[in-house]
């Protein structure tokens, strides 16, 4: 767990929840179609700034799927993580998952709380559930990569990071982290 606490907390989806996302497209099919278009745009973004804009829109679309009760629990859980209270955050995220087990972001946030609590295996289980629910969840893949790296699984961390970069190639620091993990996993020179 040498770098586990250096793991950046990926709470940007909560910003979308807190600010209130733009109106949802009419119907689940329209939302799915917009998500598909946004993921295509993310993959083809010309630079980090463009990718960040598309990532924000994707997070807003994901946030629209949360009920008001789940949104409240996620906000409270995020505050508890920021206050270094991972056990309390876990209770909030557990409740959110109970209310909405198909909401991938609740699983992702709970995984981050598990990481803060030092429970890497539980975090990895939750991250795998996120990816089952939303295979394009690049932030979950980045979190999984960091968890695997912290656990000493450089090869797994490399695979997860590569998968994240296939979805979001302009991830800030992604190329540098890829070189570092490749060196760790495969022994390649920087």
N, C-alpha and C positions, 0 to 999 in steps of 0.2 A: 504494500500500500504506500510505497514511497512517494508517489505523485498523485495519489488519489484526491487529496484535498486541494490540489492545484487545478483539478478538473473544473472547467468553467461551467457554471450553472446555466443551462440552456432554457431559461424561462421566457424567452421571447414570445412564445405562444400566449403567455399570460398577458403580455402587453396588448395583444389583440383582444383578449377577453376583457381587459380593463378599459380599453379605449372604446370598445364597442365597434364591432366590425361593420363594414358597409352592408346594406341590405343583401340578404341571401338571394341567390338566383331562385327563380320559381321552381320548386320541385327538386327531388333528390337527383333526378337524371340531369337536370341543368347544372346543378352544383358539381356533379361528377364530371360532366363535360368541361366545365370551367377549370376544375382541378387538373384534368388531363392536359388541357391547353397550357395551364400554368407550369406543369412539370416539363412539358416540351420547351417552353420558354426558359425555364431554369437551366435545363441542359444546354441550351444554345446561347445563354447570356454572354454578351461580349466582354464583360468585366465584372469585378466584385460589386461595384455599385449597382449595376443592372441586376445581378443575381440577388442582391439584398432586397431590392424592390419586389422581385418575384417571390422570394421566400416570405416576405411580409404578407403578400396577398394569399399565398398558400396557407399560412398560419391563420389568417383571418377566416378563410373558408373552413378550415378545421374547427376554429373556435365557434363558428355558427352552429355546429352540431351539438354543442353543450347546452343543457338546460340551465335555467337560472340557478337552481340549487347546486348543480355540479360546478358551475362557474364560481359560485360563492365558496364552495369547498376548495377548489383549486387555488383561488386567490389566498384564502386563509393558509392553505398548505405552503404556498410559495412564501408568504410572510414568515412562516415558521422555519422554513429552510434558511431564509436570509438571516433570521435571528439565531441561527445555529441550534435549532430545536428539532432535529430530524425525527424523533419519536412522535412528537405532536403532529408534525407534517405527515408522517405515515398514517396516523389516524384519519386525518382529513382526506388523504388520497385513497385510503381503504374505503371510506364512505362514498367518495365520488365513483370509485369502480363498482361498488355495490349498486349504486343508482344507475350507472351507465357503463356496463361491462364492455361495450363495443366502442367506447370512446378512447382511442389510442393515446391521446395526449395525457389522460389521467394515469395510464400505465407508465408513460415516459417520465412523468413527474415523480411518480412513486419510486421508479428505478433510481432517480437522482437522489431521493431522500434515503433510499437504502445505501447508496454509495456514501452519502454523508455520514450515515450511521456505521459505515465500515462493513456492510454485508454485501460483498461483491456477488456471491452466488444468487442471492435474492434479486439483486439488481439485474443480473444477466437474464434471469428467468423473465422478469418483467419486460426487459428490452426485446426478448424474443417474442413475447406476446404483442408488443407494439408492432413489430415487423410482420407478424402474422396478420394483424388487423390492417396495417398500412405498409406494404413492402417498400414504398418509396420514401419512407420517413428517414431522410438523410440525417436529421439531428439525433435520432435514436442510434443510427449506425455510428455517428461520431462519438456518442456517449459509450456505446458498446466497445468501440476501438480503445477509448481511454481506459475503460474498466479492464479490458483484456491486457492492455499494456501495463497497467498498475498491478495486475495479477501475475505478470511475467510471461504472458502468452503473446510474444511478439508476432508470431506467424498469424494468429487469430486477429490481433490488432491490425496487422497489415491488410488482411482480407476485408475486414470491416471498413477500414478507411478507404480502400479501393472501391468498395461498393458505394460508400457515401459520395465519393468523388465522381463516380459514374452518373449519379443523380444530380449532384451540384458541383460541377467541375471548378467553379470559381470560389470555392470555400476559402475564406481568408486563412493563410498559413498552411493550406492543404498540401501544396507541393513540397514545402519544407518538411512537414510532418511525414509525408510519404517517403521522402529520402531517408529520414531518421529511422522509420520503422523498417524500411527495406534493408538498411544497414544492420539493424538489430536482428531481423529475421533471416536474412540471407547472407549477411557478411559483406555486402557491397560497400565500396568506399563512398564517402559523401562526395 
